[in-house]
Amino acid sequence: MSSQPIPGTGGDRYVPYHERQGAESIVYFTRDLSPEGLLKIYDRVSSALTGRVAVKLHTGEKHGPNIIPRPWVKELISQRLSGASIVETNTYYEGDRYTTPQHLETLKVNGWTFCPVDITDAEGTALLPVKGGKWFTEMSVGKTLPGYDSLLALTHFKGHLMGGFGGANKNIGIGCADGRIGKQWIHSRTGEDQWDIAQEELMERISESTKATVDYFAGRCAFINVMRNMSVSCDCEGTEAQPVKVPDVGILASLDILSVDQACMDVLMALPLSEREDLTERITTRHGFRQLTYMKELGMGNDRYQLIDLDHGDQVIKAADAVEGVKGPWAPDQWMKLQARLWGM
């Protein structure tokens, strides 16, 4: 690990589109929150997935109310990914997924029984290099993860107690790190409290962990984010999750992990403040925006993109169009323009 690195800053500030620079990636978008919608958007990013596919999914604590619906995932795997496995790791906190036997029981309770589920750290760990990181030179992941040929991050976009929000970055960075070593490296310093690390440093450690996995599967990754049942709580809080106040939006997908998380954030921020206030407060107070800016610094993708509207003949929605000429924070009328393009409002 690097000696005495210094965390970045600005994780409590949303960076508006006009302040971003660089190339644009493609992000696909559908409002169709259904098994059919998931299949439709999967087909647009499936070209990256070959061979033995790992589907990184947050399967949730027992009876969790907000996880991606099991029938959707069952349909996707049966129709498109018949040889795939869901991959998970044990948790760092003591709960219903702390040990492998507990985790297997929770999977059964939650109905993840229609395809193989590989708890990748059940029998040990593996190390993947972290290229260009300042906190890590390598990350500890589940032993069986490197045995897959490609990776689909199927992510429920929502809030998170410590990360502010959980998108594809958190799904991979925390979810692929093993429960005893990798997650400890991310969350705590030696000899300190279990949850010692927070704010910008935590976001950077999560992102470096993600980079290890994404680099390993370079060119063989796809990312799908489901913006549904977006509580401020992560699915790891199960039935204790806070009530959902944010309206459902749709499904976004890309071959660029930063673009898909950034697009979800932009869509969230395009909602009226009254509908997103709790979730954006959670992100701001945890300094969660640093996930996005640090991914950009690490060269993990682009924070500029074009949305391809699958519901309207692949119409291109350029996010930059909605903010052309704006100086300073995105004004309400500019958000309304973006909303009009997204939802026909």
Beta strands, then each sheet from edge to edge (+ up, - down):
strand 1: 24-30
strand 2: 53-57
strand 3: 85-88
strand 4: 117-119
strand 5: 125-129
strand 6: 138-142
strand 7: 150-156
strand 8: 158-160
strand 9: 164-166
strand 10: 221-227
strand 11: 250-254
strand 12: 304-309
strand 13: 315-318
sheet 1: 4+ 3+ 2+ 7+ 10+ 11- 1+ 12+ 13-
sheet 2: 5+ 6-
sheet 3: 8+ 9-
end
